[in-house]
């Protein structure tokens, strides 16, 4: 391990220091280490995206390596490389933001809308550490860039309706752009009632309502300096979670930032981006609308984050170098009040997150070396310091019941390194990468206090003494192109040491009524995760094309138990027709049965399924107005099914007819 670290670090340094060598003339950049999902509500065809008014969840689920854990019809939790959100770095435009729910009912992706964003960058494994430490990878939800192009006033109106759940969407986007000033304001409202699973079976408590408003403005201070400001306000109410014992009465976020950009090709620093940001989240769980609860509970949570980053790029001969210095301070607090059915009994109160204050500062450096027109070599390094402090003394004393020698503060040093080699010729490209990364335990894993997990029916207690989780990664990718045919394969293997997961403690009694017992977060000595995907496409003619994807995943711990939430064999086949102003597609997607499920961690076997979808799109023009219509049928055969990632086997939507209309006024 130490030799690997030393080698990777030296490779990064040598990549920077050998910049004095002769420059190699290369006309294009062929490095492809991240996947980019383009977001646009107004494009006719987009990354296999059928609906212009899809949620972020729908967009992310189109990626090979991303799966979404579904606890309801709203706020799905993204996983990457079969690893959940604790093992990922999920950011909004490079900004750190942390959910305020102990039950993961508010992933970061739930606090933005497609109207806020331009694209999503997905970095697998250690290629995703530009904004923070992770072992599984990074997902960065990127805001739109500056827009100084003198388009004057543009207006976009979006309307959508879906029959399943009586789901309605409405959006308005106003944009003004001039020589030195631009402003963009948009709002989206989404409301759904309970949806029906296959066979017209109503899924109770699956309703939600949400609106999102954002304002982005910018000033061009000079030809080389710009200043941007962003505000996003997101509020969801009456959100049902049919897979959980509680719902959400409020999930509210305010996300703000100010960014300075500098660009100058004639200086040593080619670009410099500095952002100051603040975000605050309030999340309230309650079960007041649930019938026959054993004991009524209120569970509010809060998360506040202050931070900054500064990214600089430079080019020295055939070296393209990026530096990123960042820091943040987060406060996470959650509490629970239990009200006995007997009004004569007193209410019970405890901190489930005892006001954890996290300070992090780190530096990221990456050097991409262009060896020739065919070859590139890249290396990256992230080092960081993290300190957690328990600010609430009552919470500290509660955790001391299990850890008598616990102090209120713990510091950690984290490191991540990666290297990647890419070879590219006219009809073939290949890449091979190595990585090593560490991550600190999450707030729940380190400091959670009797957090009920309805998936395995256990209460969980955090463990502040956990070591950093460490992962060694090997990945490879190859693509072959020949005329109208393309085929590609990508694979990744992760060997994770000190794999953090809950272990049953028979000596403890559960606090939650009906729970099976208590698990304490501990670490397996190691775990292995492997995934491989094959993608292919063939362009039959200028109008017709077919594409398909198959994938296989595997995960197992050192205790010889299967890891939870490992995707089974998966497939997708699609036939597309595309003309100038019309497109259509038929899709078949599905999974094999989940034969390697983890009963030890609460899973059971999910049956194989296949779902058929039809979608169509038209674009029309009338003077200066553009109309985009998307319509189709999802789950055409009304299949009743659940996937491996559906919490407690909650069924997914049955047959759904949808219609999206976007009107662009210029």
C-alpha positions as CSV (number, residue, x, y, z in Angstrom):
1,X,0.0,0.0,0.0
2,X,2.7,2.5,1.0
3,X,4.7,1.6,-2.2
4,X,1.6,2.3,-4.3
5,X,1.0,5.7,-2.6
6,X,4.7,6.7,-3.1
7,X,4.6,5.6,-6.7
8,X,1.4,7.5,-7.5
9,X,2.5,10.6,-5.7
10,X,5.9,10.6,-7.5
11,X,4.1,10.1,-10.8
12,X,2.1,13.2,-10.2
13,X,5.1,15.2,-9.2
14,X,7.2,14.0,-12.1
15,X,4.3,14.9,-14.5
16,X,4.6,18.5,-13.3
17,X,8.4,18.7,-13.1
18,X,9.1,17.2,-16.5
19,X,7.1,20.1,-18.0
20,X,10.4,21.5,-19.2
21,X,10.6,18.9,-22.0
22,X,9.8,19.7,-25.6
23,X,6.1,20.4,-26.3
24,X,4.1,17.9,-28.3
25,X,1.7,19.3,-30.8
26,X,-1.7,17.7,-30.3
27,X,-4.8,19.1,-32.0
28,X,-7.5,17.6,-29.7
29,X,-8.0,16.3,-26.2
30,X,-9.1,12.7,-26.2
31,X,-9.2,12.1,-22.5
32,X,-12.5,10.6,-21.4
33,X,-12.3,9.9,-17.7
34,X,-15.7,11.3,-16.7
35,X,-19.2,10.8,-17.9
36,X,-21.2,13.9,-18.7
37,X,-25.0,14.0,-18.8
38,X,-26.3,17.0,-20.6
39,X,-29.4,18.6,-19.0
40,X,-31.7,20.6,-21.2
41,X,-35.5,20.9,-20.9
42,X,-35.6,22.1,-24.5
43,X,-33.6,19.6,-26.5
44,X,-35.5,17.2,-28.7
45,X,-33.2,14.3,-28.0
46,X,-30.9,14.0,-25.1
47,X,-28.8,11.1,-23.7
48,X,-31.6,8.6,-24.1
49,X,-33.8,11.1,-22.3
50,X,-37.5,10.8,-23.2
51,X,-39.0,13.6,-21.2
52,X,-37.9,17.3,-21.2
53,X,-39.4,17.7,-17.7
54,X,-37.8,14.6,-16.2
55,X,-36.5,14.9,-12.6
56,X,-32.8,14.7,-11.8
57,X,-33.4,11.2,-10.6
58,X,-34.6,10.1,-14.0
59,X,-31.6,11.6,-15.7
60,X,-29.1,10.0,-13.4
61,X,-30.7,6.6,-13.7
62,X,-29.7,6.6,-17.4
63,X,-26.1,6.2,-16.5
64,X,-24.6,2.7,-16.6
65,X,-22.9,2.9,-13.2
66,X,-25.6,4.9,-11.4
67,X,-28.6,3.3,-9.7
68,X,-31.2,5.0,-7.6
69,X,-32.4,3.7,-4.2
70,X,-36.1,4.4,-4.1
71,X,-38.0,4.9,-0.9
72,X,-41.0,6.6,-2.5
73,X,-41.9,8.6,-5.6
74,X,-39.5,11.5,-4.7
75,X,-35.9,12.1,-3.6
76,X,-34.2,8.9,-4.7
77,X,-30.7,8.3,-3.3
78,X,-28.0,7.9,-6.0
79,X,-25.5,5.0,-5.8
80,X,-22.4,4.8,-8.0
81,X,-20.4,1.6,-8.6
82,X,-22.8,-0.2,-6.2
83,X,-21.8,2.2,-3.4
84,X,-24.3,4.4,-1.6
85,X,-24.1,8.1,-0.8
86,X,-21.7,7.8,2.2
87,X,-19.0,6.5,-0.2
88,X,-19.6,9.2,-2.8
89,X,-18.8,12.9,-3.2
90,X,-22.0,14.5,-4.3
91,X,-21.7,18.3,-4.9
92,X,-23.6,21.1,-6.5
93,X,-21.3,23.1,-8.8
94,X,-18.4,22.0,-6.6
95,X,-20.1,23.1,-3.4
96,X,-20.4,20.8,-0.5
97,X,-23.9,20.3,0.8
98,X,-25.1,17.7,3.3
99,X,-28.6,16.4,3.8
100,X,-30.4,17.0,7.1
101,X,-32.2,13.6,7.4
102,X,-30.9,10.7,9.4
103,X,-33.0,8.3,7.2
104,X,-31.5,9.6,3.9
105,X,-34.9,10.9,2.7
106,X,-33.2,14.1,1.3
107,X,-30.2,13.2,-0.9
108,X,-28.4,16.3,-2.3
109,X,-29.9,15.6,-5.7
110,X,-33.4,16.3,-4.3
111,X,-32.6,20.0,-3.7
112,X,-32.1,21.0,-7.3
113,X,-34.1,20.8,-10.5
114,X,-33.1,20.3,-14.1
115,X,-33.9,24.0,-14.6
116,X,-31.0,24.9,-12.3
117,X,-28.4,22.8,-14.1
118,X,-26.5,22.6,-17.3
119,X,-24.9,19.1,-16.9
120,X,-24.0,16.4,-14.5
121,X,-20.4,15.1,-14.3
122,X,-19.9,11.6,-13.0
123,X,-16.4,10.6,-12.1
124,X,-16.0,6.9,-11.3
125,X,-13.8,6.0,-8.3
126,X,-10.9,8.2,-7.7
127,X,-11.5,10.2,-10.9
128,X,-14.3,11.8,-8.9
129,X,-12.2,13.4,-6.1
130,X,-11.8,16.9,-7.5
131,X,-14.4,18.3,-5.1
132,X,-14.0,15.9,-2.1
133,X,-12.8,12.5,-0.8
134,X,-14.7,9.4,-1.8
135,X,-14.1,5.7,-2.6
136,X,-17.0,5.1,-5.0
137,X,-16.8,8.2,-7.2
138,X,-18.1,11.8,-7.5
139,X,-21.3,13.3,-8.9
140,X,-21.2,17.1,-9.5
141,X,-24.4,18.8,-10.5
142,X,-23.2,21.7,-12.5
143,X,-24.9,25.1,-12.8
144,X,-25.1,26.9,-16.1
145,X,-22.1,28.9,-17.1
146,X,-22.0,32.7,-17.7
147,X,-24.2,33.9,-20.6
148,X,-22.9,37.1,-22.1
149,X,-24.1,36.7,-25.7
150,X,-26.5,39.6,-26.3
151,X,-29.6,37.5,-26.8
152,X,-31.7,40.1,-25.0
153,X,-34.9,38.6,-23.5
154,X,-35.8,35.0,-23.9
155,X,-38.8,33.2,-22.3
156,X,-39.4,29.5,-21.9
157,X,-42.6,27.9,-20.7
158,X,-42.9,24.2,-19.7
159,X,-46.0,22.2,-19.0
160,X,-46.2,18.5,-18.3
161,X,-48.9,16.0,-17.3
162,X,-48.7,12.2,-16.5
163,X,-51.7,10.0,-16.0
164,X,-50.1,7.8,-13.3
165,X,-50.4,9.7,-10.0
166,X,-52.2,12.7,-11.8
167,X,-48.7,14.2,-11.9
168,X,-48.4,17.8,-13.0
169,X,-45.4,20.0,-13.8
170,X,-45.2,23.7,-14.7
171,X,-42.1,25.8,-15.3
172,X,-41.2,29.3,-16.4
173,X,-37.7,30.5,-17.4
174,X,-36.8,34.2,-18.1
175,X,-33.4,35.1,-19.4
176,X,-31.8,38.4,-20.3
177,X,-28.3,38.6,-21.7
178,X,-26.3,41.6,-22.8
179,X,-22.7,42.6,-23.3
180,X,-21.8,43.0,-19.6
181,X,-24.8,41.7,-17.7
182,X,-27.1,38.7,-17.7
183,X,-29.9,37.4,-15.5
184,X,-31.7,34.1,-15.5
185,X,-34.7,33.4,-13.3
186,X,-36.7,30.2,-13.4
187,X,-39.2,28.3,-11.3
188,X,-40.6,24.8,-11.5
189,X,-43.6,23.3,-9.6
190,X,-44.2,19.6,-9.3
191,X,-47.2,17.8,-7.7
192,X,-48.2,14.2,-7.7
193,X,-50.8,12.2,-5.9
194,X,-50.4,8.5,-5.1
195,X,-49.2,6.5,-8.1
196,X,-50.4,3.1,-9.2
197,X,-48.1,0.1,-9.5
198,X,-48.7,-2.5,-12.3
199,X,-52.2,-3.9,-12.2
200,X,-53.7,-0.5,-11.0
201,X,-52.6,-1.2,-7.4
202,X,-52.4,2.2,-5.6
203,X,-49.2,2.8,-3.6
204,X,-50.3,4.7,-0.5
205,X,-48.3,7.6,0.8
206,X,-46.4,8.1,-2.5
207,X,-47.6,11.7,-3.0
208,X,-45.4,14.8,-3.1
209,X,-45.4,18.5,-3.8
210,X,-42.4,20.6,-4.6
211,X,-41.4,23.9,-6.1
212,X,-37.9,25.2,-7.0
213,X,-36.9,28.8,-7.7
214,X,-33.5,30.0,-8.8
215,X,-31.9,33.3,-9.8
216,X,-28.6,33.5,-11.6
217,X,-26.9,36.8,-12.5
218,X,-23.5,37.9,-13.7
219,X,-21.4,40.9,-14.5
220,X,-18.6,41.2,-16.9
221,X,-16.1,43.3,-15.1
222,X,-13.6,43.2,-18.0
223,X,-12.7,41.0,-20.8
224,X,-10.9,38.7,-18.4
225,X,-12.9,39.0,-15.2
226,X,-16.6,38.0,-14.5
227,X,-18.6,37.9,-11.3
228,X,-21.6,35.5,-10.9
229,X,-24.2,35.1,-8.1
230,X,-26.6,32.2,-7.7
231,X,-29.5,31.6,-5.4
232,X,-31.6,28.4,-5.3
233,X,-34.6,28.0,-3.1
234,X,-36.2,24.5,-3.0
235,X,-39.2,23.5,-0.9
236,X,-41.0,20.2,-0.8
237,X,-44.1,19.5,1.4
238,X,-46.4,16.6,2.0
239,X,-43.9,14.1,0.8
240,X,-44.9,10.5,1.3
241,X,-42.5,7.6,1.7
242,X,-44.4,4.3,1.3
243,X,-41.3,2.2,2.0
244,X,-40.7,3.9,5.3
245,X,-42.7,4.3,8.6
246,X,-42.6,8.1,8.4
247,X,-43.3,10.9,5.9
248,X,-41.9,14.4,5.4
249,X,-43.9,17.5,6.1
250,X,-41.1,19.8,5.0
251,X,-37.8,19.6,3.1
252,X,-36.4,23.1,2.5
253,X,-33.1,24.3,1.2
254,X,-31.5,27.7,0.5
255,X,-28.3,27.4,-1.7
256,X,-26.3,30.6,-2.4
257,X,-22.9,31.3,-4.0
258,X,-20.8,34.1,-5.4
259,X,-18.2,33.2,-8.0
260,X,-15.3,35.2,-9.6
261,X,-13.8,33.9,-12.9
262,X,-10.6,34.9,-14.5
263,X,-9.5,33.7,-17.9
264,X,-6.3,34.8,-19.8
265,X,-4.6,32.5,-22.3
266,X,-1.5,34.8,-22.4
267,X,-0.6,34.4,-18.7
268,X,0.8,31.5,-16.7
269,X,-2.5,31.0,-14.9
270,X,-4.9,30.3,-17.8
271,X,-8.1,30.4,-15.6
272,X,-8.9,31.0,-12.0
273,X,-12.4,30.3,-10.5
274,X,-13.1,31.2,-6.9
275,X,-16.4,30.5,-5.2
276,X,-17.8,31.4,-1.8
277,X,-21.0,29.6,-0.8
278,X,-23.5,29.0,2.0
279,X,-26.4,26.6,2.1
280,X,-28.9,25.7,4.8
281,X,-31.3,22.8,4.9
282,X,-34.3,22.1,7.2
283,X,-35.9,18.6,7.1
284,X,-38.9,17.5,9.2
285,X,-40.1,13.9,9.4
286,X,-43.4,13.1,11.0
287,X,-45.9,10.3,11.1
288,X,-49.1,12.3,11.8
289,X,-50.8,11.1,8.7
290,X,-50.0,7.4,9.3
291,X,-52.7,5.3,11.0
292,X,-52.1,3.1,14.0
293,X,-48.5,4.1,14.8
294,X,-47.2,2.6,18.1
295,X,-45.9,5.9,19.2
296,X,-46.0,9.2,17.4
297,X,-42.7,10.9,16.6
298,X,-41.3,14.2,15.3
299,X,-37.9,14.1,13.8
300,X,-36.5,17.4,12.6
301,X,-33.0,17.9,11.2
302,X,-30.8,20.8,10.2
303,X,-27.7,21.1,8.1
304,X,-25.7,24.4,7.5
305,X,-22.6,24.6,5.4
306,X,-20.2,27.4,4.7
307,X,-17.4,26.9,2.2
308,X,-15.1,28.0,-0.6
309,X,-13.0,26.7,-3.4
310,X,-10.4,28.1,-5.7
311,X,-9.5,26.3,-9.0
312,X,-6.6,27.3,-11.2
313,X,-5.5,25.8,-14.5
314,X,-2.3,26.2,-16.4
315,X,-0.5,24.7,-19.4
316,X,3.2,24.0,-19.5
317,X,4.2,22.6,-22.8
318,X,2.4,19.3,-23.0
319,X,1.1,19.4,-19.4
320,X,-2.4,20.5,-18.5
321,X,-2.4,21.2,-14.8
322,X,-5.3,21.8,-12.4
323,X,-5.2,22.9,-8.7
324,X,-8.2,23.1,-6.4
325,X,-8.0,24.4,-2.9
326,X,-11.2,24.0,-0.9
327,X,-12.6,24.1,2.7
328,X,-15.9,23.9,4.3
329,X,-17.6,24.0,7.8
330,X,-20.7,22.0,8.4
331,X,-23.2,21.8,11.3
332,X,-25.5,18.7,11.4
333,X,-28.1,18.4,14.1
334,X,-31.1,16.1,14.3
335,X,-33.4,15.2,17.2
336,X,-36.3,13.0,18.0
337,X,-39.3,13.6,20.2
338,X,-41.6,10.6,21.0
339,X,-45.2,11.3,22.2
340,X,-46.8,8.3,24.0
341,X,-50.4,7.5,23.2
342,X,-51.1,7.8,26.9
343,X,-51.2,11.6,27.4
344,X,-50.4,11.1,31.0
345,X,-46.9,9.9,30.1
346,X,-44.2,12.4,29.4
347,X,-42.7,12.9,26.0
348,X,-39.2,11.4,25.4
349,X,-36.5,13.4,23.7
350,X,-33.0,12.6,22.3
351,X,-30.4,13.8,19.8
352,X,-30.0,11.4,16.9
353,X,-27.2,13.6,15.5
354,X,-25.7,15.5,18.5
355,X,-24.8,18.7,16.7
356,X,-21.7,17.5,14.8
357,X,-19.4,20.3,13.6
358,X,-17.2,19.2,10.7
359,X,-14.3,21.3,9.4
360,X,-12.5,20.2,6.3
361,X,-9.6,21.7,4.2
362,X,-7.9,20.1,1.3
363,X,-6.0,20.5,-1.9
364,X,-6.4,18.7,-5.2
365,X,-3.9,18.6,-8.0
366,X,-4.1,16.9,-11.4
367,X,-1.7,16.8,-14.3
368,X,-2.7,15.5,-17.7
369,X,0.3,14.8,-19.9
370,X,-0.1,14.6,-23.7
371,X,2.5,12.1,-24.7
372,X,1.5,12.0,-28.4
373,X,-1.5,12.3,-30.7
374,X,-2.4,8.8,-29.5
375,X,-1.4,8.7,-25.9
376,X,-2.1,10.6,-22.7
377,X,-1.2,10.0,-19.1
378,X,-2.9,11.7,-16.1
379,X,-2.2,11.7,-12.4
380,X,-4.1,13.3,-9.5
381,X,-3.7,13.7,-5.8
382,X,-6.1,14.9,-3.1
383,X,-5.0,15.5,0.5
384,X,-7.2,16.7,3.2
385,X,-7.6,17.4,7.0
386,X,-10.9,16.8,8.7
387,X,-12.1,17.5,12.2
388,X,-15.4,16.4,13.8
389,X,-16.5,17.9,17.0
390,X,-19.6,17.1,19.1
391,X,-21.1,20.4,20.2
392,X,-24.0,19.1,22.2
393,X,-22.9,17.8,25.6
394,X,-26.1,15.8,26.1
395,X,-25.3,13.9,22.9
396,X,-21.7,13.4,23.9
397,X,-22.7,11.9,27.2
398,X,-25.2,9.6,25.4
399,X,-22.5,8.2,23.2
400,X,-20.2,7.8,26.2
401,X,-22.6,5.0,27.3
402,X,-21.0,2.9,24.6
403,X,-17.6,4.6,24.3
404,X,-16.6,5.7,27.9
405,X,-13.3,7.2,26.7
406,X,-14.8,9.3,23.9
407,X,-13.7,12.9,23.6
408,X,-15.7,15.6,21.9
409,X,-13.2,16.0,19.0
410,X,-11.5,13.7,16.5
411,X,-9.2,14.7,13.6
412,X,-8.4,12.7,10.5
413,X,-6.0,13.0,7.6
414,X,-7.3,11.7,4.2
415,X,-5.5,11.0,0.9
416,X,-6.6,10.0,-2.6
417,X,-4.4,9.3,-5.6
418,X,-5.2,8.1,-9.1
419,X,-3.4,7.6,-12.4
420,X,-4.8,6.8,-15.9
421,X,-3.3,5.9,-19.2
422,X,-5.3,6.5,-22.5
423,X,-4.5,5.2,-26.0
424,X,-6.5,6.4,-28.9
425,X,-6.3,5.7,-32.6
426,X,-8.9,6.3,-35.4
427,X,-11.3,3.5,-34.6
428,X,-10.1,2.2,-31.2
429,X,-9.4,3.7,-27.8
430,X,-8.3,2.1,-24.5
431,X,-7.7,3.3,-21.0
432,X,-6.4,1.8,-17.8
433,X,-6.4,3.3,-14.4
434,X,-5.3,2.7,-10.8
435,X,-6.5,4.5,-7.7
436,X,-6.3,4.6,-4.0
437,X,-8.7,6.6,-1.8
438,X,-9.9,7.1,1.7
439,X,-13.0,8.5,3.2
440,X,-14.0,9.4,6.8
441,X,-17.1,7.9,8.4
442,X,-20.3,9.9,7.7
443,X,-22.1,11.7,10.5
444,X,-24.5,8.8,10.9
445,X,-21.8,6.1,10.9
446,X,-19.7,8.0,13.4
447,X,-22.2,9.7,15.7
448,X,-25.7,8.5,15.0
449,X,-27.8,7.5,18.0
450,X,-30.5,4.8,17.7
451,X,-31.2,5.5,14.0
452,X,-33.9,3.1,12.9
453,X,-33.3,1.3,9.5
454,X,-36.6,-0.1,8.2
455,X,-34.8,-2.1,5.5
456,X,-33.3,-4.6,8.0
457,X,-35.5,-3.5,10.9
458,X,-32.6,-2.7,13.2
459,X,-31.6,0.4,15.3
460,X,-28.2,1.7,14.4
461,X,-25.6,3.3,16.7
462,X,-22.6,5.3,15.3
463,X,-19.0,4.5,16.1
464,X,-16.6,7.5,16.5
465,X,-13.6,5.1,16.8
466,X,-13.9,3.8,13.2
467,X,-10.8,4.0,11.0
468,X,-10.9,5.6,7.6
469,X,-12.4,3.4,4.9
470,X,-9.7,2.7,2.2
471,X,-10.2,1.5,-1.3
472,X,-7.8,0.3,-4.0
473,X,-9.3,0.5,-7.5
474,X,-8.4,-0.9,-10.9
475,X,-10.4,0.2,-13.9
476,X,-10.3,-0.3,-17.7
477,X,-12.3,0.8,-20.7
478,X,-12.1,0.0,-24.4
479,X,-14.1,1.2,-27.4
480,X,-14.1,0.0,-31.0
481,X,-15.7,2.0,-33.8
482,X,-16.1,0.8,-37.4
483,X,-18.2,2.7,-39.9
484,X,-21.8,2.7,-38.3
485,X,-20.9,0.2,-35.6
486,X,-19.7,0.8,-32.1
487,X,-19.0,-1.5,-29.2
488,X,-17.4,-0.6,-25.8
489,X,-16.6,-2.4,-22.6
490,X,-15.8,-0.9,-19.2
491,X,-15.0,-2.6,-15.9
492,X,-13.9,-1.6,-12.4
493,X,-12.8,-3.5,-9.4
494,X,-12.6,-2.1,-5.8
495,X,-10.9,-3.7,-2.9
496,X,-12.1,-1.9,0.2
497,X,-10.3,-2.2,3.5
498,X,-12.1,-1.3,6.8
499,X,-15.5,-1.5,5.0
500,X,-18.0,0.2,7.3
501,X,-21.3,-1.6,7.8
502,X,-23.6,-2.4,10.8
503,X,-23.0,-5.5,12.9
504,X,-25.5,-6.9,15.3
505,X,-24.8,-6.4,19.0
506,X,-26.8,-9.0,21.0
507,X,-26.1,-7.3,24.3
508,X,-28.2,-4.2,23.4
509,X,-31.9,-3.7,23.3
510,X,-33.7,-1.8,20.5
511,X,-35.4,1.5,21.2
512,X,-37.8,1.4,18.3
513,X,-40.9,-0.6,19.0
514,X,-40.9,-3.8,16.8
515,X,-37.2,-3.5,15.8
516,X,-35.2,-6.8,15.6
517,X,-32.3,-5.4,17.7
518,X,-29.4,-3.1,17.5
519,X,-26.5,-2.8,15.0
520,X,-23.3,-0.8,15.8
521,X,-21.3,0.5,12.9
522,X,-18.1,-1.5,12.6
523,X,-15.7,-2.4,9.9
524,X,-15.2,-5.6,7.9
525,X,-11.5,-6.3,7.3
526,X,-12.3,-6.0,3.5
527,X,-14.9,-6.1,0.8
528,X,-14.7,-6.6,-2.9
529,X,-16.9,-4.9,-5.6
530,X,-16.8,-5.5,-9.3
531,X,-18.8,-4.3,-12.2
532,X,-18.6,-4.6,-16.0
533,X,-20.7,-3.1,-18.8
534,X,-20.8,-3.7,-22.5
535,X,-22.4,-1.0,-24.7
536,X,-23.0,-1.3,-28.4
537,X,-24.8,0.7,-31.1
538,X,-25.4,0.3,-34.8
539,X,-26.6,3.1,-37.2
540,X,-28.9,1.3,-39.6
541,X,-29.4,4.4,-41.7
542,X,-29.4,8.2,-41.3
543,X,-32.7,7.8,-39.5
544,X,-32.7,4.5,-37.7
545,X,-30.3,3.2,-35.1
546,X,-30.2,0.5,-32.4
547,X,-28.2,0.4,-29.2
548,X,-28.0,-1.9,-26.2
549,X,-26.3,-2.3,-22.9
550,X,-25.7,-5.3,-20.6
551,X,-24.1,-5.2,-17.2
552,X,-22.9,-7.5,-14.4
553,X,-22.1,-6.6,-10.8
554,X,-20.7,-8.4,-7.8
555,X,-20.1,-7.5,-4.2
556,X,-19.0,-9.6,-1.2
557,X,-17.5,-8.9,2.3
558,X,-14.8,-10.7,4.2
559,X,-17.5,-12.3,6.3
560,X,-18.5,-14.3,3.2
561,X,-21.8,-12.4,3.1
562,X,-23.1,-10.7,-0.1
563,X,-23.1,-6.9,0.2
564,X,-26.5,-5.2,0.0
565,X,-27.7,-3.2,-3.0
566,X,-25.6,-4.9,-5.5
567,X,-27.2,-4.6,-8.9
568,X,-28.0,-7.9,-10.7
569,X,-27.5,-8.6,-14.4
570,X,-29.1,-5.7,-16.2
571,X,-29.9,-5.0,-19.8
572,X,-31.3,-2.3,-22.1
573,X,-32.2,-2.5,-25.8
574,X,-33.4,0.5,-27.9
575,X,-34.6,1.1,-31.4
576,X,-34.5,4.8,-32.4
577,X,-35.9,6.8,-35.3
578,X,-34.8,10.4,-35.8
579,X,-35.7,12.9,-38.4
580,X,-35.3,16.7,-38.6
581,X,-38.3,17.5,-36.6
582,X,-39.5,14.2,-35.2
583,X,-38.0,11.4,-33.2
584,X,-39.3,8.1,-31.8
585,X,-37.9,5.2,-29.8
586,X,-39.0,1.9,-28.3
587,X,-37.1,0.5,-25.3
588,X,-36.9,-2.7,-23.4
589,X,-35.1,-2.5,-20.1
590,X,-34.9,-4.9,-17.2
591,X,-32.9,-6.9,-14.7
592,X,-32.4,-10.6,-14.1
593,X,-33.5,-12.0,-10.7
594,X,-31.3,-10.9,-7.8
595,X,-29.9,-14.3,-7.0
596,X,-27.0,-13.0,-4.9
597,X,-29.1,-11.1,-2.4
598,X,-28.0,-10.3,1.1
599,X,-30.4,-11.7,3.6
600,X,-27.8,-11.0,6.4
601,X,-28.4,-7.3,5.7
602,X,-32.2,-7.4,5.3
603,X,-32.5,-8.1,1.5
604,X,-34.6,-10.7,-0.1
605,X,-34.7,-12.0,-3.7
606,X,-36.2,-9.7,-6.3
607,X,-37.7,-11.3,-9.4
608,X,-36.6,-10.7,-12.9
609,X,-38.5,-8.2,-14.9
610,X,-38.7,-6.4,-18.3
611,X,-40.4,-3.1,-19.0
612,X,-41.3,-1.8,-22.4
613,X,-41.4,2.0,-23.1
614,X,-42.5,4.1,-26.1
615,X,-41.6,7.7,-26.6
616,X,-42.0,10.3,-29.3
617,X,-40.9,13.9,-29.9
618,X,-41.8,16.8,-32.2
619,X,-40.3,20.2,-32.7
620,X,-42.3,22.9,-34.5
621,X,-41.6,26.6,-35.3
622,X,-44.0,29.6,-35.6
623,X,-42.1,32.8,-36.4
624,X,-39.8,33.3,-33.4
625,X,-41.5,30.7,-31.3
626,X,-40.2,27.1,-30.9
627,X,-42.5,24.3,-29.7
628,X,-41.1,21.0,-28.3
629,X,-43.6,18.2,-27.6
630,X,-42.6,15.0,-25.9
631,X,-45.1,12.2,-25.4
632,X,-45.1,8.5,-24.8
633,X,-46.0,5.5,-22.7
634,X,-43.9,4.1,-19.9
635,X,-44.3,0.5,-18.7
636,X,-46.5,-0.2,-21.7
637,X,-47.5,-3.7,-20.5
638,X,-48.4,-2.5,-17.0
639,X,-45.8,-4.8,-15.4
640,X,-45.9,-5.1,-11.6
641,X,-42.3,-5.2,-10.5
642,X,-39.7,-4.1,-8.0
643,X,-36.0,-3.6,-8.5
644,X,-33.0,-4.5,-6.3
645,X,-32.8,-0.8,-5.2
646,X,-36.5,-0.4,-4.2
647,X,-36.5,-0.1,-0.4
648,X,-38.6,-2.9,1.2
649,X,-39.7,-4.1,-2.3
650,X,-41.8,-1.0,-2.9
651,X,-43.3,-1.5,-6.4
652,X,-42.5,0.9,-9.2
653,X,-45.0,2.7,-11.4
654,X,-47.3,0.8,-13.7
655,X,-48.5,2.1,-17.1
656,X,-48.0,5.8,-17.5
657,X,-49.0,8.1,-20.3
658,X,-47.2,11.4,-20.4
659,X,-47.1,14.7,-22.4
660,X,-44.5,17.4,-22.1
661,X,-44.8,20.8,-23.9
662,X,-42.0,23.4,-24.0
663,X,-42.5,26.7,-25.6
664,X,-39.4,28.9,-26.4
665,X,-40.0,32.6,-27.1
666,X,-37.2,34.6,-28.5
